[in-house]
Amino acid sequence: MQPTPGADDDRAEAAKSDRDDSKTCSECGAALEWSLDIDGVQHLECPNCE
């Protein structure tokens, strides 16, 4: 039985979104830390790549 066309793409896309949501820096792999902007908006940033 052959796989359904596009089935692998769904799994690959789901895995990619999991990596995007991770809390590690895509540049150096360090753990991201929460930070506040001047406007008071929270975001994750890398302490090594600032």
VMD Tcl script that builds the backbone (N, CA, C; Angstrom):
set m [mol new atoms 150]
animate dup $m
set s [atomselect $m all]
$s set {name element resname resid chain x y z} {
  {N N MET 1 A 0.837 -1.178 0.000}
  {CA C MET 1 A 0.000 0.000 0.000}
  {C C MET 1 A 0.884 1.245 0.000}
  {N N GLN 2 A 0.596 2.192 -0.861}
  {CA C GLN 2 A 1.396 3.405 -0.960}
  {C C GLN 2 A 0.866 4.472 -0.010}
  {N N PRO 3 A 1.779 5.311 0.505}
  {CA C PRO 3 A 1.334 6.374 1.413}
  {C C PRO 3 A 0.484 7.406 0.682}
  {N N THR 4 A -0.369 8.038 1.425}
  {CA C THR 4 A -1.221 9.086 0.880}
  {C C THR 4 A -0.369 10.287 0.521}
  {N N PRO 5 A -0.519 10.824 -0.687}
  {CA C PRO 5 A 0.269 12.011 -1.058}
  {C C PRO 5 A -0.018 13.169 -0.098}
  {N N GLY 6 A 1.039 13.809 0.344}
  {CA C GLY 6 A 0.907 14.957 1.239}
  {C C GLY 6 A 0.858 14.585 2.710}
  {N N ALA 7 A 0.723 13.308 3.041}
  {CA C ALA 7 A 0.642 12.901 4.446}
  {C C ALA 7 A 1.941 13.220 5.174}
  {N N ASP 8 A 3.074 12.988 4.521}
  {CA C ASP 8 A 4.360 13.286 5.147}
  {C C ASP 8 A 4.536 14.781 5.366}
  {N N ASP 9 A 3.988 15.596 4.492}
  {CA C ASP 9 A 4.110 17.046 4.626}
  {C C ASP 9 A 3.431 17.535 5.901}
  {N N ASP 10 A 2.287 16.933 6.258}
  {CA C ASP 10 A 1.589 17.342 7.471}
  {C C ASP 10 A 2.429 17.060 8.707}
  {N N ARG 11 A 3.057 15.892 8.740}
  {CA C ARG 11 A 3.902 15.547 9.890}
  {C C ARG 11 A 5.134 16.444 9.933}
  {N N ALA 12 A 5.721 16.721 8.806}
  {CA C ALA 12 A 6.902 17.580 8.761}
  {C C ALA 12 A 6.541 18.996 9.203}
  {N N GLU 13 A 5.386 19.468 8.784}
  {CA C GLU 13 A 4.943 20.813 9.171}
  {C C GLU 13 A 4.680 20.875 10.676}
  {N N ALA 14 A 4.090 19.831 11.235}
  {CA C ALA 14 A 3.823 19.788 12.674}
  {C C ALA 14 A 5.135 19.770 13.453}
  {N N ALA 15 A 6.106 19.017 12.989}
  {CA C ALA 15 A 7.405 18.970 13.659}
  {C C ALA 15 A 8.094 20.329 13.584}
  {N N LYS 16 A 7.962 20.997 12.457}
  {CA C LYS 16 A 8.570 22.318 12.299}
  {C C LYS 16 A 7.946 23.308 13.265}
  {N N SER 17 A 6.624 23.280 13.422}
  {CA C SER 17 A 5.971 24.214 14.324}
  {C C SER 17 A 6.366 23.928 15.771}
  {N N ASP 18 A 6.617 22.652 16.114}
  {CA C ASP 18 A 7.080 22.327 17.451}
  {C C ASP 18 A 8.449 22.944 17.708}
  {N N ARG 19 A 9.326 22.901 16.714}
  {CA C ARG 19 A 10.649 23.508 16.869}
  {C C ARG 19 A 10.548 25.011 17.001}
  {N N ASP 20 A 9.627 25.636 16.280}
  {CA C ASP 20 A 9.472 27.083 16.345}
  {C C ASP 20 A 8.995 27.538 17.717}
  {N N ASP 21 A 8.217 26.683 18.402}
  {CA C ASP 21 A 7.684 27.036 19.704}
  {C C ASP 21 A 8.650 26.727 20.840}
  {N N SER 22 A 9.786 26.123 20.538}
  {CA C SER 22 A 10.719 25.741 21.591}
  {C C SER 22 A 11.297 26.985 22.244}
  {N N LYS 23 A 11.813 26.809 23.434}
  {CA C LYS 23 A 12.365 27.937 24.173}
  {C C LYS 23 A 13.877 27.915 24.157}
  {N N THR 24 A 14.438 27.607 22.976}
  {CA C THR 24 A 15.884 27.666 22.795}
  {C C THR 24 A 16.196 28.544 21.594}
  {N N CYS 25 A 17.324 29.207 21.624}
  {CA C CYS 25 A 17.744 30.101 20.556}
  {C C CYS 25 A 18.047 29.308 19.284}
  {N N SER 26 A 17.544 29.784 18.161}
  {CA C SER 26 A 17.807 29.102 16.898}
  {C C SER 26 A 19.233 29.358 16.412}
  {N N GLU 27 A 19.889 30.385 16.917}
  {CA C GLU 27 A 21.257 30.713 16.513}
  {C C GLU 27 A 22.301 29.921 17.308}
  {N N CYS 28 A 22.197 29.955 18.669}
  {CA C CYS 28 A 23.246 29.343 19.484}
  {C C CYS 28 A 22.758 28.175 20.340}
  {N N GLY 29 A 21.450 27.982 20.458}
  {CA C GLY 29 A 20.908 26.868 21.223}
  {C C GLY 29 A 20.739 27.137 22.707}
  {N N ALA 30 A 21.033 28.345 23.169}
  {CA C ALA 30 A 20.890 28.680 24.584}
  {C C ALA 30 A 19.415 28.803 24.948}
  {N N ALA 31 A 19.105 28.632 26.223}
  {CA C ALA 31 A 17.737 28.790 26.703}
  {C C ALA 31 A 17.341 30.263 26.612}
  {N N LEU 32 A 16.148 30.516 26.071}
  {CA C LEU 32 A 15.655 31.880 25.957}
  {C C LEU 32 A 15.119 32.350 27.302}
  {N N GLU 33 A 15.190 33.653 27.541}
  {CA C GLU 33 A 14.711 34.246 28.782}
  {C C GLU 33 A 13.651 35.286 28.470}
  {N N TRP 34 A 12.654 35.401 29.375}
  {CA C TRP 34 A 11.615 36.411 29.191}
  {C C TRP 34 A 12.194 37.788 29.466}
  {N N SER 35 A 11.762 38.761 28.675}
  {CA C SER 35 A 12.228 40.131 28.818}
  {C C SER 35 A 11.058 41.074 28.570}
  {N N LEU 36 A 11.154 42.293 29.082}
  {CA C LEU 36 A 10.126 43.307 28.868}
  {C C LEU 36 A 10.664 44.419 27.988}
  {N N ASP 37 A 9.871 44.839 27.005}
  {CA C ASP 37 A 10.205 46.008 26.192}
  {C C ASP 37 A 9.943 47.270 27.001}
  {N N ILE 38 A 10.350 48.395 26.470}
  {CA C ILE 38 A 10.035 49.685 27.080}
  {C C ILE 38 A 8.531 49.871 27.191}
  {N N ASP 39 A 7.777 49.314 26.232}
  {CA C ASP 39 A 6.317 49.425 26.227}
  {C C ASP 39 A 5.657 48.439 27.188}
  {N N GLY 40 A 6.424 47.602 27.853}
  {CA C GLY 40 A 5.886 46.627 28.790}
  {C C GLY 40 A 5.437 45.331 28.142}
  {N N VAL 41 A 5.854 45.084 26.896}
  {CA C VAL 41 A 5.485 43.873 26.187}
  {C C VAL 41 A 6.515 42.788 26.481}
  {N N GLN 42 A 6.036 41.608 26.919}
  {CA C GLN 42 A 6.923 40.487 27.211}
  {C C GLN 42 A 7.300 39.755 25.932}
  {N N HIS 43 A 8.551 39.307 25.846}
  {CA C HIS 43 A 8.993 38.480 24.732}
  {C C HIS 43 A 10.188 37.651 25.178}
  {N N LEU 44 A 10.439 36.582 24.441}
  {CA C LEU 44 A 11.592 35.731 24.721}
  {C C LEU 44 A 12.791 36.245 23.944}
  {N N GLU 45 A 13.951 36.291 24.597}
  {CA C GLU 45 A 15.175 36.689 23.894}
  {C C GLU 45 A 16.343 35.868 24.408}
  {N N CYS 46 A 17.346 35.766 23.575}
  {CA C CYS 46 A 18.538 34.998 23.919}
  {C C CYS 46 A 19.509 35.893 24.694}
  {N N PRO 47 A 19.980 35.436 25.850}
  {CA C PRO 47 A 20.931 36.234 26.606}
  {C C PRO 47 A 22.305 36.302 25.931}
  {N N ASN 48 A 22.611 35.351 25.037}
  {CA C ASN 48 A 23.911 35.326 24.381}
  {C C ASN 48 A 23.948 36.117 23.072}
  {N N CYS 49 A 22.838 36.217 22.379}
  {CA C CYS 49 A 22.817 36.819 21.044}
  {C C CYS 49 A 22.224 38.225 21.005}
  {N N GLU 50 A 22.093 38.873 22.140}
  {CA C GLU 50 A 21.498 40.206 22.161}
  {C C GLU 50 A 22.254 41.113 21.313}
}
mol reanalyze $m
mol bondsrecalc $m
mol representation Tube
mol addrep $m
